[in-house]
Amino acid sequence: MKRALLMAALLGVATPAGLAAADKALPSPITDSEYAPVNMDEARLGRLLFYDPILSGNRNIACSTCHNPRFATGDGVSLGLGEGGIGLGLDRRPDPEDMPEQRIPRNAPPLFNLGAHAFTRLFDDGRIEADPSRPSGLRTPLEDEMVTGFANVLSAQTMFPVLAQDEMAGHYQESDVSKMAREGRITGAGGAWDVISKRVAAIPAYRAMFDKAYPQIAAGRPIAFTDISNAIAAFIAFEWRSDESPFDAYLRGKGTLSAEAETGMGLFYGRARCSTCHSGPFQTDNKFHAMGEPQLGPGKVARFEQGQRDIGRMRVSNRPQDAYAFRTPSLRNVTHTGPWGHAGAHTDLAEFVRYHADPVAGMAHYQRTAILPKFKPAKPDWAIMDDPAERQAILAAVKAPPVKLSDGDVTAILAFLDSLSDPVALKGRLGVPDSVPSGLPVDQ
């Protein structure tokens, strides 16, 4: 009742029905039932694979290059450099002997809670999603060629970056993996995934860990690419489960929030309308919304396309109403995961909140403060924002009405968002290994 009275006061309601509605606005506490159980032998194996560059075409990039705990499981920049880059975060720079062709088109998303059952669509455009009607149980860009054996959506998602030339595969003709990906040979014997599987299986230490984690492999089945992917997914699910924040303690009746965070919570679940999309236990409806976000970089387009326009979900669904719509991100640990936005256009969370509340006003006053590794790409970084027609098209897709927020409102909302920070998840549970079985360098 105390929580209901607090919410009623913040939301400006006084009737019994209003009290019930205010209390109902908050999500239920997260329980173990939100997650699948984790096989720790599988997770320990996945930890080493996650940090091992052996999975990349040129053996020079690991999953951890763009999803590093030092940067709250992101990479600390607006748009990163994959293949052809050296170093981590803002220190990452082009390799003069292997120059990148372009920046990675979208901001590296954080990995918190992706092992939860609620996450059935992944990537900003949802191009990987659960689909029980398909033999694989998944809908992916591979369509009917998608193999069976991926344990879940997270497992499938983790392994598509190894096929992307700008992320992990390498440029055309640079490696056996990039050549196979270029030719469209992904699955089956001799395909890109098979090439990677054989690399891993040839390392005795990995072979022993696979035998321990998977009885079928110990009994003689060859290591499949899906085994690698499933192990990495198990590691991500365990390492970055995030439900021990002050807000979680508050929901469980085992903690309190500061007065300012409580005010921000009332705004978030009330007048500011944040929870219209950022709903549920992980502060996401997992749907797609056009919010008028600035776009920079090459855009999510095919190599042969001349433009740089990133139309988001429409590229997957082919529905005009999905133009410029992107998946609602979870807000767990959000104060640590900047830059923000699908293209990392915002480096100040307060400004991002203001922009989100009123995209038309936000676009008019937007300052280009993106964090970008020094690099002169073939496609200009700000081509879309330099074109008034492109900016207008982005804004025309916005359907949500503007919300008026004072500076005090924004400060309070930020205080609430900070209460979503989980020190256990931010630190990680197993941590970064000192070495990996391939003997290749580990991102620290």
N, C-alpha and C positions, 0 to 999 in steps of 0.2 A: 504493500500500500504506500510506503514511503516513496518508492520509485514512481508510482503512479501519480502521487501528489506533486512530486518534483516535475514530472513531465507535463502534467496539467498546467502548472504555473508557467512553464516555459512556452507551452503551446497556446496559452491563453484560453483554456477551456475550464469549465467549472462544474458541468453537469456530471452525474454518475456515468452516463454513456460516454461523455468526453474523457473522463478519467480512464475508462476501460480502453478507449481508442488510443490514448496516449501511451498506456502501458503496452498495448499490443504492437505499437510501432517498433519497439525494440526487438531484435532477434532473440531467439532462445539461446541459451549457452551451448557452446560446441561440446559434443561428447565424442567418445571413441567411435560411436556408430557412424560418424561422418566419414570415417576413413576405412580403407581395407587394411587388414593386418599385413605386416611387413615381415618377410623372411630375412633375418639378419645376415645369413650367409650370402644371400643375393644382394643385399644392400652394401655389404662390405666389398663385394666384387664390383658393384656398380660405382662405388666411390673411386676406385682405382681407374676404372674405364672413363669416368667423367673427367678426371684430371690428366688423362693420357693422350698425347697428340697422335698416337697410333691410328686413331679413327679418321684422321684427316688425310686427304689425298697426298699431300707432300709431307706428312708427319710433322707438321709445324704448328698446328692449332688444336686445342682441346675444347671440349664443351666449356670448361672453366675460363677460357680466354675471354668470352663474352658474357659469361654468367659466373662472376667471381664473388666470393663472400666479402672480399675487401670493399666491394661496391654494392653490398646488399643484394647479391645474386644478379646484378646487372653488370654494366661495364663503365658506368660513370660518365659517359659521353652521350650526346644527342643521337648521333649516328656513328657506328663504329667502323673499324677497318677489320675485315676478316683476312682472307688470303692476301698475302703481300704486305702484311703488317708485322711490326716488331714491338714488343712491350705490352703493357697493360694500361687501360684507362686513357687519361689524357696524355700519358707518356707514350702511348702507342703511335707509331710513325711508319711511313712507307719504307719498305726495304728497297734501297736503290738497285739491288740486283734482282728484284722480283716485284716490280711496282704494281700496286692494286689498279684495277680498272675503274672501280667506283666505290663509293661508300655503301655499306649495307643499308638497304632502303628504309628500314624501320628501326625504331629504338628497341634495344634488347630488353625484353620484359622480365620482371622478377619471377622467381620460381616458388614463392611461398604457397603452401597448401595445394599444390597442383595434384597431389595424390588423393585429394578429397573426392568423394563420389559426385559432388555438385559440379565439378568441372568436366563437362562432356563435350565442350568445344574449345579448341585452342588455336593460337595465333590470333592476331588482331582482326583478321577477316574470317576466322572460324573455318579455315579450309581443311582442318582436321576435326572430325566430330564423330561421335558414336552414331551408328546406324545399324540397328539389329536386323534390318532387311537384307543386308549384304553378307556374303559368306565370311568376310573378315570381321564383320561387326563394326566396320568403320567406313566412313566416306572420306576419301583423301584425293589429292590430285592424280593419283595413280588409277583411280576409278576401279575397273574390274580386274586390273593387274595387281591390286593390293593383296599381299599374301596373308594367310592366317598365321596365328601364333603370337601376335602382339597382345599383351595382357590387358591393355587398356589404352585410352586415348593418350595419356601421358607418354606411354611407351612408344606409340607411333610418332608422336610429335617430336620426341627427342632425336629421332634419327633422320628427319628430313634435312636438317642443316648440312649433313655430310654429303648431300647431293647438290647443294647450291655452290656454284663456282666462286662466288664472292665471299662465301662464308667458310666452308671447310673443304670442298672438293678440289679446289684449285682451278686455274684457268685451263681452257681447252688445250689438250695435248700435253699438259704438264705432268700428269700422273695417270696410273692405270684407272684410278677411281674417276677422275674427271673425264677421261676418254669414254668410259662406259656410260657415264651420266649424259655426256654429249650425244652419244649414239642412242640414248633412250634404253639402254640395257641396265635396268635397275635390279630386277628380281631374277631368280633362276640361276643356274650354273653359269659362272663366268661373269655375272652382272656385278654392278658396283657394290651391292651389299654383300655378295658372296666373296668378292675380293677382300673386303674389310674383315669378314668373318675368318677367312683363312689366315690373314695376318695375325689376328689375335690368337687363333687356335695353335699357331706355330710356337707360341711362347709357353714353355713348360709351367711357369708359375701361374699363368692364367688358366691353363688347362686343368691344373689341380683344383683351382678355386671353382671352376665350372663344374667339375665332377662333384664337388662338395655341395654346391648350391642346387644342382639339377640331377636327380637320380637317373633320368633318362639318358643324360650325357655320360654319366658314370657307367651306365649299362651298354654304352657303345654308340649312341646316336651322335652324329657330328654336331659341332657347335654351329647353331644357326644365327643369322643376323638378329632375329627376334629375341634370342637369348641375351645378346649384348644389350639390346634396347630395353628389355624387361628388367635387367639388372640395374641399368642406369635409372630407370623410372623408380625402382624400389629405393634406390639411394636418395633421389630427390624427395620422394614422399616422406622418408624418415628424417633426412637431414634438415629439411626446411618446413616441416609441419609447424604451424604458427598459431597457437591458441593459448598462450600464456602471457598475454598483454594485460595492462591495468584494466582495460575495458572488459576483457574476459573475466578477470577477477570480480569486477563490478557486477557483471551479469550473473555470476555464480553466487553472489551475495557474500563474497569473501574479500572485498576491497572497496575503496572509495575513489572518486575522481576529484580533481581540484574543482573549485567553483567555476573557473573559466572553462574547463573541459566539460563540465555539466551543462553550462550555457551553450557551448558549441554543440553538444549532443542534442540538446533541444532544437537548435536550429537545423542541424543535419537531418533529424527525423521529423522536422516540422516545417517551418516557414521557408527555409532555404531550399527545400525539396530535393536535397541531395539523394535521399533514400528512394526517390522515385526510380532511379536506376541502380544506385549502390545499395541494394537491399540484401536481405538474407544474412546468414552467419558470417560470410566472407566479404560483405559489402559489395556484392555484384549480382546483377540479375542474369549475367552470362548471355545477354542479348546484345543487339547492335543498334547504336544510336549515332546520328549525325550531330556533332556538337561544334562544328565550325572551326576545328583545330587547324592552325597554320601547318602547311606542308613545306618541308625543305628536302633537299637531296634528290636522288635519281628517281624516286617514286617506285612503287611496286609494279613495274611494267616489264614486258618481255624485251629481250635484247634487240629484236628487230623493230620495236616501236620507237617512233621518234620523240613522242612527248614524255612528260615526267609526271603526269597526273595520277595520283593514287586515289582510286575511287572506292577503296575499302571493300566492304561486304559485297557490293555489286559485282566485283570481279569474280566472285565465287557463285553468287546466285543468279546473275544476269538480270536481276530485277531493278528497274530504274529507281524504285522507291528505296533501294538500299544504297544509293549513291552516297559516298563519303561517310557511310556508317561504319563504326568500328566497335569491337566487343568491349563492353564495360569492364575495365580492369578491377580486380580486387584492390582494396585499399589497405590491406595488412602491411605494416611497416612502411607506409607510403611516404612518411617524412624522411626516409632514408634512401628512397629508390629513384631520385631524380637523375637526370632531367626527365620531365614528364610530358605526356602526350605521345601519340603513336609515332611521331617523328622527332620526339624529344625537343620540341620547340620552346619549352619553358624551363628555365633554370631556377626560378623563384616560385616556390609553392604558393605563396600568398597571391602572386600575380596570376598564377594558374587558376586558383579558386575564383578570383575576380573575373577572369576571362570566361571561365566555364559558366558563370552565372549570367553573363550577357555577352555572347560571342560577337554580336554586331559591334557593340562598343569596344569589345576587346580587340577585334581585328583592326579597328580604326586607330587604336593607340598601341598596337603591338610593337615591342622593341626586339630587334633580332639579337638575342643574347644566347643563342644556342652554343653549346660546347662541342667543338669539332676538332679532331686531330688535324694538324696541319697537313694539307694535301690539296692539290689542284686537280679536281676530277674532270673528266671529259664533259659531264653534264653540270652546268652551273648550279650551285647549292640553292639559290634563291629564285630560280626561274619561275616557279609557280607564283610566289608571292610578289614578284615584279610585274605580274600580268593582272591588271584590274579585272578582266573577265574571269580569270581563274579564281581570284579571291571571291568574286561575287557568286560564282557557281558553288563554292564551298559553303558560303553563308546561306544560299538559297535552299540548301538541303536541310537546314536546321528546323526542327519542328517544335522544340521545347520553348515555352515563353520565357522571356528574360526574368531574372530575379534580382531585386534591388538589395544589395548588401552594403552596410556601412563598414568603415575600417574596423570598428569594434566587433562587428559580426564576423569578419574574416579572421581576426585574431582569435576569437573564441572557437571558430571552426578548426583552425590550425591546432589549437590546444586539444580539441577532441581527437583530431587525426593523430596527434602524437600519442594519445592513449592507446592507439592500435599497435604501437611498437612492442615487439616481443624480444627481449634480450636473449632468450634461449635460441630462438630461430635465427636471429641476426648473427649470433656467434657460430651456430651450427653445432651438431652433436658429435659427429665423427671427425670433423676438421679436415684440413688440407694435408694430404700425405706428403712425407718427405721425399718419396720416390715412387715410381711406378714400374711394373714388371718389364715394360719395353726398354727401360733405361733412358728414355727421352726426358728432356727437361720438364719440370712441373711449374706451372704458374703459381707464384706465391703472393 
